Each structure stands twice: as structure tokens, then as C-alpha cells.
Amino acid sequence: VSGASASETERRRALREAFARYDMDGSGRISRTELYRAFRAAGVRYDAATLDAVFREADIDGSGDISFSEFLRLARALDR
């Protein structure tokens, strides 16, 4: 695993699995609704304004949904 520790590789694998689970329509991207459901499933209760702010911050390219790379950045930010 070039440059990545085993724990980093495992974390990325777990995040890939979570992303696939939350990408309910199989589009390869997470919609606002899918993100809301993912947070709810994780026990995170954001109000609509906070969820919108998190989504806008995560949607770096402004496409209206979250790619896996954007999801990785969001997961890192939420870990802080």
C-alpha cells in the first residue's frame, strides 16, 4: 500500500463501504436527502439549516451532490 498505513487503508475501506451504503440510488454520488439519512442513521441530528451548511461545505464542486472524494474530506472534517 504505497504510502498509506494499514489503519489509513482500513479507514478508507470503511468509508468507501459507508459511502456505498448511503448512496441509496447507486449513482456514485450522495444527494442532500441521502446525506440527511446517513447522519440520522449515525445518530446525528442536525436541523435543516445546519445540514444545508454542512452539505454546501462538502459539495466542493457545486454539483448539488457529494462525490466520494468530497465525502472523504467531509469525514476528515467531522473527525476534528
C-alpha positions in Angstrom: 0.0 0.0 0.0 2.1 2.8 -1.3 2.4 5.5 1.4 -0.7 4.7 3.3 -0.6 3.0 6.7 -2.8 -0.1 7.3 -5.1 2.0 9.6 -5.5 4.6 6.8 -6.2 1.9 4.3 -8.8 0.3 6.6 -10.4 3.7 7.3 -10.7 4.4 3.6 -12.2 1.0 3.0 -14.8 1.6 5.8 -15.6 5.0 4.4 -16.0 3.5 0.9 -18.4 1.0 2.3 -20.3 3.7 4.2 -20.5 5.8 1.1 -21.9 2.9 -0.9 -24.5 2.2 1.8 -25.6 5.9 1.9 -25.6 6.2 -1.9 -29.1 4.6 -1.9 -29.7 5.1 -5.7 -26.3 3.8 -6.7 -25.4 7.0 -8.6 -21.9 7.1 -7.2 -22.8 10.4 -5.5 -24.7 11.3 -2.3 -27.6 13.6 -2.6 -28.7 16.0 0.2 -31.5 13.6 1.1 -29.1 10.7 1.3 -26.7 12.7 3.4 -29.5 13.6 5.8 -30.4 9.8 6.1 -26.8 8.9 6.6 -26.5 11.4 9.5 -29.8 10.1 11.0 -28.5 6.5 10.7 -25.4 7.5 12.6 -27.4 9.2 15.3 -26.5 12.7 14.3 -29.5 15.1 14.4 -28.8 18.3 12.6 -31.5 20.9 12.0 -32.2 21.8 8.3 -30.1 24.9 8.4 -27.1 23.1 9.8 -27.5 20.2 7.4 -27.7 22.7 4.5 -24.5 24.4 5.7 -22.7 21.0 6.0 -23.9 19.9 2.6 -22.8 23.2 0.9 -19.4 22.9 2.6 -19.0 19.3 1.5 -20.1 19.9 -2.1 -16.9 21.5 -3.2 -17.6 21.4 -6.9 -21.1 22.8 -6.5 -22.6 19.9 -8.4 -25.5 19.5 -6.0 -24.3 16.2 -4.6 -21.3 14.7 -2.9 -18.7 12.6 -4.7 -16.6 10.0 -2.8 -13.6 12.4 -2.6 -15.8 15.1 -1.2 -17.2 12.5 1.3 -13.7 11.7 2.4 -13.0 15.4 3.1 -16.3 15.7 5.0 -15.4 12.6 7.1 -12.0 14.1 8.0 -13.6 17.5 8.9 -16.2 15.8 11.1 -13.4 13.8 12.9 -11.8 17.0 14.1 
